[in-house]
């Protein structure tokens, strides 16, 4: 019985040692660090081109939602859930655009009220 316990203990110790060596090998693997893509020089974006891109994006969301809703209404598609999600996405993007517009108009009015 003592020999059996000694063998089991040795086997358990050997298994534990094997696991620890495996974990050590995994920890010592070389980790390659790639360059951060955000560190690259990015041209500054003009306000007008940024607003144009956002307007085009919101317009695209509206057009996609309209197309999906039309397809559901005419019976060409039965993806009502997709149409509703597209509609909500278009609504949210339009609401966000309106909030940005209101902030820009408010900032412009504040600048115009400044004394010279």
N, C-alpha and C positions, 0 to 999 in steps of 0.2 A: 504494500500500500504506500509505503514511503517512497518507493521508486516511482510509482505512478504519479504521485503528487509532485515529485521532483521533475519528472518528464513534462507534466502539464505546465508547471511553473516555467521551465526552460522554454517550452514551446510558446507560451504566452509572452515571455520576455523577448523571444526571437521575433515574434509577430510585431510587437511594439517597436522593437529596434528597426525592423524592416519598414514600418510605416513612418518612423521618424526620419530614416534615411531618404525615403521617397519624398517626404515633405521638404527636407533640406535640399534635395536636388531640384525640386520645383521652385524653391525660394531663390536658388542661385542662378536660375536661368537669366540670360542676358535680356534686358528689357530695352527695346529700341524706342527712343523718343523721336517722334517726327516733328517737323517744324510746324508751328502754330499757323494756321492759315489766316488768322486775324492779324498776325504781325506783318503781313505783306503791306506794302504801300498801296493805299486805296485813294483814288482820285476823289476829291471832295465833290459832293453831289449838290447841284444847284437846287434852290428851293422850287423853282418852276418845273424842273424836270422831275423832282421827287413828287410834286403834286400831280403832274401829268401821269406818272406811273401809278400812283394810287387811284386816280380817277379811272384809268384804264382797267385796273384790277377790280374796282367796284362795279364798273360797267360790265366786265366779264362775268362777275358773280350774278348780276341782275339778268344778263342774257341767258346764262345757263339755267337759272331758276325758271325763267319764263319758258324756255324750250322744254324743260322737264314737265312743267305744269301743263303746257299745251299738249304734250305727248300723252299725259295721263287723261286729260279732258277729252281728247279725240279717240282714246282707246288704243293708241299705238303702243302704250306702255302700261304696265300694271304696278310700277314702282312708285306707289304713292308716298311711301316713307322717304325714299330718295328725293322726291320732288319737294316734300315738306322740309327736309333737312337743307336742301339747296335754297329754298325760300327763306328759311331762318338765317342761313349764312349770308345771303344777300341783304337781308334786313339788318343784321348786326353790322355788316361792313358799311352799310349806308349810314347807320346811326353813328358809328365811330367817325366816319367822314364828316358828318354834320357837327359833331362835337369839336373836331379839329378846326373846321371852318369857323365856328363860333369863337374859338379861342384866338384864331388868327385875326378875325375882325375886331375882337375886343382889344387885342394888343395894338392893332393899327390905330384904333380910335384913341387909345392911351397915348400913343406916340404923337398923334395929331393934336392932342390937348396940351402937350408940353409947351411951356413958354420958351421962346427963342432967346 
